[in-house]
Amino acid sequence: MSAALDNALEDARARELRQAARALLRRPLLNAATAPEDFRLVRRHAAELRSWFDANVGWRLVVDSEVARLVKLTADADDPSHPARDTRSRASFTRRRYVLACLALAVLERADAQITLGRLAEGVILAAADERLAQAGVEFTLADREQRADLVAVVRLLLELGVLSRVAGDEEAFVRASGDALYDVKRRVLAGVLAAPRGPSTIAAEAFEDRLAALLTEPVPETDELRNRALRHNLTRRLIDDPVIYHDELDAEQAAYLSSQRHALTRRIADLLGLLPEVRAEGIAMVDPEDDLSDVRMPDTGTDGHLTLLLAEHLAGRMEGSGDPASEEELRALVRDLAQEHRSYWRRGAREPGAEILLLQSALERLAALRLVRREGDGVKPLPAVARYAVAEPTVAGEVDQLEIGG
């Protein structure tokens, strides 16, 4: 009886640990107010989680009484396929919205414990008046509804992160220039937003590109042990974060390490997170049976989801053929044909002139985020993983000459 109880308790502990780790991957910035159950699990298992993330991916885990922050460092800082999104429309953030997000965080850093949306807007306008932003083509004056909507999209992102907590009011009223909103500023959450190996105040460079590179640069390993540790961190980050790792995208050192340590790397990830390795000649994918760690769904519902699936099928057929990139002009023509073919099921606007441009753009963004295609100039190159969406003619394993029914 004692052994059975011990096993049951150990299984429960392992399940909780997995739930906590997955919660941190879904929301690396957790706070007790907006996600109390997940936060409770993370805090309970903080020591084990901190040790695992430090050893395997080099990510710091900071937990206090209000906030849990997994300081995730990406393996590829130039990957644009997972942008910040409007929490309502799911539209990708524009360049101006990213700038406004940074300016809003700077304003909040100096703000009181509470702030109105109007006061936040005033602070952002003052910050946006910097001549360096003007030279970069960024303007923000609240002169029109579009600019107010951009700021509100940033505020909604900060609400989702828990940096702000709404006390009263409505953001839509601000967009219409007919009202305001009041927020509490959550300073502990605000302090954890930036995820970088070093603080910006320690960087002497002035040019933006140099400052960004310095902000993201990790210490250069000087010994064989540290080089192997850096390789382990980089590859484990990619196995966790990227839908697919393709062997031909790795350098010689990474490829050699992955070849020799593949089983150990994938086993550690599987043991903690429950992801299952799918190993192919072209690369490796860690598959999530629970399907809740990805920010991109495939397949998905609605017009956009259906079109994405049909495009994947088309490109998979191309992969089996020449494998050459498809031109965007060719794909736009395909989208127009598909909109006509599926007019009974797709939204009405899909058949309007020019609708194929935005429909194709949305579908290709999703396929690129899943590492199923790569954009190359004005062409779209199918990648090996898209082959899983190929549709083949059905085959019959054997024939039945006669069906006899006994009675």
Sequence and secondary structure as in RCSB ss.txt:
>XXXX:A:sequence
MSAALDNALEDARARELRQAARALLRRPLLNAATAPEDFRLVRRHAAELRSWFDANVGWRLVVDSEVARLVKLTA
DADDPSHPARDTRSRASFTRRRYVLACLALAVLERADAQITLGRLAEGVILAAADERLAQAGVEFTLADREQRAD
LVAVVRLLLELGVLSRVAGDEEAFVRASGDALYDVKRRVLAGVLAAPRGPSTIAAEAFEDRLAALLTEPVPETDE
LRNRALRHNLTRRLIDDPVIYHDELDAEQAAYLSSQRHALTRRIADLLGLLPEVRAEGIAMVDPEDDLSDVRMPD
TGTDGHLTLLLAEHLAGRMEGSGDPASEEELRALVRDLAQEHRSYWRRGAREPGAEILLLQSALERLAALRLVRR
EGDGVKPLPAVARYAVAEPTVAGEVDQLEIGG
>XXXX:A:secstr
 HHHHHHHHHHHHHHHHHHHHHHHHH SEEETTT HHHHHHHHHTHHHHHHHHHHHT  EEEE SSEEEEE   S
 TT  SS  B TTT  B  HHHHHHHHHHHHHHHTS SEEEHHHHHHHHHHHHT HHHHHTT      SHHHHHH
HHHHHHHHHHHTSEEEEEE HHHHHTTS  EEEEE HHHHHT    SS GGG    SHHHHHHHHH      SHH
HHHHHHHHHHHHHHHHSS EEGGGS HHHHHHHHHHHHHHHHHHHHHH  EEEE SSEEEEE TT  S SS SS 
SHHHHHHHHHHHHHHHHHHHTT   EEHHHHHHHHHHHHHHTTTTS GGGGSTTHHHHHHHHHHHHHHHTTSEEE
ETTEEEE GGGGGG       SS  S      
